[in-house]
Amino acid sequence: MYEDEKKVKLLNLMRFWLFSVFIIVLVSMVIYVGMFTLGDVMKAAMASAPIWVTTGVLCILWYYAYRWYISRG
């Protein structure tokens, strides 16, 4: 039972870090692009969408790859 609890803790930690990375990328890109769009948040979000959508997809893929890797052992 100890090993299963350890795997759950590792998965939760990975989920926390990947979500944190996604939020940091999202906010930083909207702010950075927002500087050039004169504060128009929607225009900044749409202009930076390819970057944060790609980051979100990669975070999800990384989570499931890590989940598969943890469940192997």
N, C-alpha and C positions, 0 to 999 in steps of 0.2 A: 504494500500500500504506500510505503514511503516514496518509492520511485514514481508512482502515478502523481502524487502530490507535488513532487519536484518538477515533473513535466508540466503540470498545470501552472505552477508558479513561473516557469521559464516562458511558457506561451503567453501568460498575462503580461510579463515584463516586456516581451517582444512586441505585443500589441500596444502597450503604452508607448514604447519608443517609436514605433512606426507611426502611430497617430500623432505623436509630438512632432516628428519630422514633417509630416504632411501639413500640420497647422502652421509650423514655422515657415515653410515654403509658401503656403497660400498667403499668409499675412505679409511676408516680406515682398512677394511679387506684386501684390495689390498696392502696397505702399510705394514701392519703387516705380511702378508704371503710373501710379496716381500722381506722382510728382510731375510727370510730363503731360498728364491730361487735365491739369489744373484742378485736381480734387474731385473729379467726376468718378465716383466709386464704381458704378456699373460699367463705365467705359474701361476703367482700369482692370476690373475683374474679367471682362470679356477679352481684353487684349492679352492678359497674362494667362488665360484659360489653358492654352496648350501645355504650358509648363506645369501648372498645378494639377491638371487632369492626368498628365503623364506620371507625375510623382505619385498621385493617388493610386493609379493602376499598378505601378511598380511596387508600392508599399503592400498592396493587397496580394500581388503575386509572391512577394518575398515572404509574407506571413504564411501563405499556404505551402510554400516550399519549405519553410522552417518547421511548420506543423508536420509535414510529411517526414522530414528528417528526424524530428524528435520521436515520432511514432515508430520508426524503423527499429530502434533498439530496445 
